[in-house]
Amino acid sequence: MKKVISTKKIGIALLSIAVISLIVAIPVFSDNYTYNFEKGSEGWEASGMWHIVGETSQYRNANSGVSSFWYGNDTTGNYDSGTANSGRLISPPINLKGAEKATMTAWYWYQTESAGKLYDQRFVLVREIGKLDWVELEQLNGDPMQVWTQKTFDLSSYKGKVIEVSFYFDMSDELANDYRGWYIDDVEIQIEKK
């Protein structure tokens, strides 16, 4: 006697597999985002001289591991291009929907013309996904040069939104740009849910 397999059951099983496959394909945001750049840019966008620098570069500098993002030129070891220049390092989207509190910590190292606000400016900015304008979280200044420093930024005013964070470097003129530049490493966003 032949065993008859119900086509109805096979159809349901295939539909279930298709639904599971669809669910898996949808990106899921975690409650914490950690980036150490050891495996590459991990969805970050970079313009200007921002790029991943690792163990093969003579100018490597990392807070942990061997890789970090660096605003500088691998040929010269500085950010002097002969003209004023700037660049932006942009995070992947950060989902703060359902968040009660959110903070970002980042480690950075820099060597520039000045630690003040006037020359070789360093900004941390934020914007909602879909908007063009960046909002300043902080202009870094007065911090120690040539040491790895950890800084925490409050993102709680953006709870309920999806945002991007940007590290923006602008030297404002073509003079005195023969310094190492700015390194970013170990960026972490921590989210507390309601």
Buried (B, 14 or more C-beta within 10 A) or exposed (E): EEEEEEEEEEEEEEEEEEEEEEEEEEEEBEEEBEBBBBEEBBEBEBEBBBBBBBEEBEBBBBBEBBBBBBBBBBEEBBBBBEEEBBBBBBBBBBBBEEBEBBBBBBBBBBBBBEBEEEBBBBBBBBBEEEEEEBEEBEEBEEEEEEEBBEBEBEBEEBBEBBBBBBBBBBBBEEEEBEBBBBBBBBBBBBBEEE
